[in-house]
Amino acid sequence: MIPQPDSPSLPSTYEEALAELERLVAAMEGGQMPLDQLIENYRRGADLLQFCRARLEVVEQQVKVLEDGQLKPWMAS
């Protein structure tokens, strides 16, 4: 999805994008938002979601390289 010309730029980190996405979802779930703002927030949320997925994909590829090309299960210690 291509960001709208008047939409704000994407955050610089995954964590910032996720925090903004969580705020948008909470505001939208409140049900007190005008329809135009709801649609605008939905579009912004879609852009943020795409950004987060892309960042996670990059990290997954880096982990595969670090693990000699095989993605191994995460072992939380």
ChimeraX commands (.cxc) that place a marker at each C-alpha (Angstrom):
marker #1 position 0.00,0.00,0.00 radius 0.5
marker #1 position 1.35,3.41,-0.95 radius 0.5
marker #1 position 0.98,6.07,1.78 radius 0.5
marker #1 position -1.42,8.89,0.91 radius 0.5
marker #1 position 0.33,12.14,-0.13 radius 0.5
marker #1 position -0.95,13.99,2.92 radius 0.5
marker #1 position -0.33,11.16,5.40 radius 0.5
marker #1 position 2.39,11.53,8.02 radius 0.5
marker #1 position 5.66,9.72,7.47 radius 0.5
marker #1 position 6.16,6.30,8.98 radius 0.5
marker #1 position 7.92,5.95,12.34 radius 0.5
marker #1 position 11.60,5.14,12.37 radius 0.5
marker #1 position 11.30,2.02,14.54 radius 0.5
marker #1 position 9.09,-1.03,14.85 radius 0.5
marker #1 position 8.30,-0.14,18.46 radius 0.5
marker #1 position 7.11,3.37,17.55 radius 0.5
marker #1 position 4.93,1.99,14.76 radius 0.5
marker #1 position 3.43,-0.65,17.03 radius 0.5
marker #1 position 2.67,1.90,19.77 radius 0.5
marker #1 position 0.95,4.20,17.25 radius 0.5
marker #1 position -0.99,1.28,15.81 radius 0.5
marker #1 position -2.17,0.28,19.29 radius 0.5
marker #1 position -3.33,3.86,19.98 radius 0.5
marker #1 position -5.23,3.95,16.68 radius 0.5
marker #1 position -6.95,0.65,17.37 radius 0.5
marker #1 position -7.98,1.79,20.86 radius 0.5
marker #1 position -9.38,5.06,19.48 radius 0.5
marker #1 position -11.25,3.27,16.71 radius 0.5
marker #1 position -12.70,0.71,19.10 radius 0.5
marker #1 position -14.10,3.58,21.19 radius 0.5
marker #1 position -16.79,4.05,18.57 radius 0.5
marker #1 position -16.99,7.83,19.01 radius 0.5
marker #1 position -15.07,8.80,15.88 radius 0.5
marker #1 position -16.55,10.52,12.81 radius 0.5
marker #1 position -16.62,8.33,9.71 radius 0.5
marker #1 position -14.03,10.39,7.79 radius 0.5
marker #1 position -11.58,10.19,10.68 radius 0.5
marker #1 position -12.28,6.48,11.08 radius 0.5
marker #1 position -11.39,5.87,7.43 radius 0.5
marker #1 position -8.26,8.03,7.71 radius 0.5
marker #1 position -7.16,6.14,10.83 radius 0.5
marker #1 position -7.86,2.81,9.14 radius 0.5
marker #1 position -5.59,3.78,6.23 radius 0.5
marker #1 position -2.87,4.93,8.63 radius 0.5
marker #1 position -3.21,1.67,10.55 radius 0.5
marker #1 position -2.86,-0.33,7.34 radius 0.5
marker #1 position 0.34,1.58,6.51 radius 0.5
marker #1 position 1.71,0.97,10.01 radius 0.5
marker #1 position 0.82,-2.72,9.84 radius 0.5
marker #1 position 2.61,-3.07,6.51 radius 0.5
marker #1 position 5.66,-1.29,7.98 radius 0.5
marker #1 position 5.71,-3.63,11.01 radius 0.5
marker #1 position 5.37,-6.75,8.87 radius 0.5
marker #1 position 8.21,-5.61,6.61 radius 0.5
marker #1 position 10.47,-4.93,9.62 radius 0.5
marker #1 position 9.71,-8.36,11.07 radius 0.5
marker #1 position 10.46,-10.01,7.72 radius 0.5
marker #1 position 13.86,-8.29,7.59 radius 0.5
marker #1 position 14.67,-9.49,11.11 radius 0.5
marker #1 position 13.58,-13.02,10.24 radius 0.5
marker #1 position 15.92,-13.01,7.23 radius 0.5
marker #1 position 18.78,-11.79,9.45 radius 0.5
marker #1 position 18.10,-14.60,11.93 radius 0.5
marker #1 position 18.17,-17.14,9.10 radius 0.5
marker #1 position 21.59,-15.85,8.05 radius 0.5
marker #1 position 22.84,-16.01,11.62 radius 0.5
marker #1 position 21.56,-19.58,11.93 radius 0.5
marker #1 position 23.30,-20.76,8.72 radius 0.5
marker #1 position 20.23,-20.46,6.53 radius 0.5
marker #1 position 17.86,-22.41,8.76 radius 0.5
marker #1 position 15.26,-20.74,10.93 radius 0.5
marker #1 position 15.42,-22.49,14.29 radius 0.5
marker #1 position 12.81,-22.33,17.04 radius 0.5
marker #1 position 13.19,-19.47,19.49 radius 0.5
marker #1 position 14.41,-20.64,22.88 radius 0.5
marker #1 position 13.50,-18.06,25.51 radius 0.5
marker #1 position 15.80,-18.28,28.50 radius 0.5
marker link #1:1,2 radius 0.2
marker link #1:2,3 radius 0.2
marker link #1:3,4 radius 0.2
marker link #1:4,5 radius 0.2
marker link #1:5,6 radius 0.2
marker link #1:6,7 radius 0.2
marker link #1:7,8 radius 0.2
marker link #1:8,9 radius 0.2
marker link #1:9,10 radius 0.2
marker link #1:10,11 radius 0.2
marker link #1:11,12 radius 0.2
marker link #1:12,13 radius 0.2
marker link #1:13,14 radius 0.2
marker link #1:14,15 radius 0.2
marker link #1:15,16 radius 0.2
marker link #1:16,17 radius 0.2
marker link #1:17,18 radius 0.2
marker link #1:18,19 radius 0.2
marker link #1:19,20 radius 0.2
marker link #1:20,21 radius 0.2
marker link #1:21,22 radius 0.2
marker link #1:22,23 radius 0.2
marker link #1:23,24 radius 0.2
marker link #1:24,25 radius 0.2
marker link #1:25,26 radius 0.2
marker link #1:26,27 radius 0.2
marker link #1:27,28 radius 0.2
marker link #1:28,29 radius 0.2
marker link #1:29,30 radius 0.2
marker link #1:30,31 radius 0.2
marker link #1:31,32 radius 0.2
marker link #1:32,33 radius 0.2
marker link #1:33,34 radius 0.2
marker link #1:34,35 radius 0.2
marker link #1:35,36 radius 0.2
marker link #1:36,37 radius 0.2
marker link #1:37,38 radius 0.2
marker link #1:38,39 radius 0.2
marker link #1:39,40 radius 0.2
marker link #1:40,41 radius 0.2
marker link #1:41,42 radius 0.2
marker link #1:42,43 radius 0.2
marker link #1:43,44 radius 0.2
marker link #1:44,45 radius 0.2
marker link #1:45,46 radius 0.2
marker link #1:46,47 radius 0.2
marker link #1:47,48 radius 0.2
marker link #1:48,49 radius 0.2
marker link #1:49,50 radius 0.2
marker link #1:50,51 radius 0.2
marker link #1:51,52 radius 0.2
marker link #1:52,53 radius 0.2
marker link #1:53,54 radius 0.2
marker link #1:54,55 radius 0.2
marker link #1:55,56 radius 0.2
marker link #1:56,57 radius 0.2
marker link #1:57,58 radius 0.2
marker link #1:58,59 radius 0.2
marker link #1:59,60 radius 0.2
marker link #1:60,61 radius 0.2
marker link #1:61,62 radius 0.2
marker link #1:62,63 radius 0.2
marker link #1:63,64 radius 0.2
marker link #1:64,65 radius 0.2
marker link #1:65,66 radius 0.2
marker link #1:66,67 radius 0.2
marker link #1:67,68 radius 0.2
marker link #1:68,69 radius 0.2
marker link #1:69,70 radius 0.2
marker link #1:70,71 radius 0.2
marker link #1:71,72 radius 0.2
marker link #1:72,73 radius 0.2
marker link #1:73,74 radius 0.2
marker link #1:74,75 radius 0.2
marker link #1:75,76 radius 0.2
marker link #1:76,77 radius 0.2
view
